[in-house]
Amino acid sequence: MPRIAPLTAPYKDDVQKSFDAIMPPGADPLVLFRTLATSDRHWRKFRAGSLLDRGPLSLREREIVIDRTCALAGCEYEWGVHVAIFAGPARLTEKQVAATVSGERGCWTPAELALLEAVDALHARATLDEGEWTALRAHYEEDQILEALLLCGFYRTVAYVSNGLALPLEPTAARFPA
């Protein structure tokens, strides 16, 4: 059981509108969203500081960053949600999805490898060395690098919240590979 009980329907009008804005039509709001929405302040801050919209990275690049960040943080909840919803549209193969957890590097392009190395460095050291920065700059513009850095930080926060609250896995979400 989660450590904070998530909201249940029916939701207040403003909360329902915020769910409708970020969930596909007809989809139930995620447990994470329903739990954060128990606090008006924290739900508002989460949405204001989030990166739930399209940014300068492609969907594929974005998902590689998010999936690896969540996997490194041991957050099966958020990793599974993203894999279930976005792996197909992002054209991630089963091998690549598994590699976001295992760290295997043989299935990525040089640009994708630069992203993965940056994610791993940020997770391990909270910084990039000159080689990692140079590799990113060889493939990405500054706004794309900023997006990757912010995605790493944001989804690390999501992992802290999801893991700290012991959120139950979404029924339709993917599971970490064995």
Secondary structure as UniProt FT lines:
FT   HELIX           13..22
FT   TURN            25..26
FT   HELIX           31..36
FT   TURN            37..38
FT   HELIX           40..49
FT   HELIX           59..72
FT   TURN            73..74
FT   HELIX           76..86
FT   TURN            87..91
FT   HELIX           94..102
FT   TURN            106..107
FT   HELIX           110..125
FT   HELIX           130..139
FT   HELIX           142..164
FT   TURN            165..166
FT   TURN            171..172
//
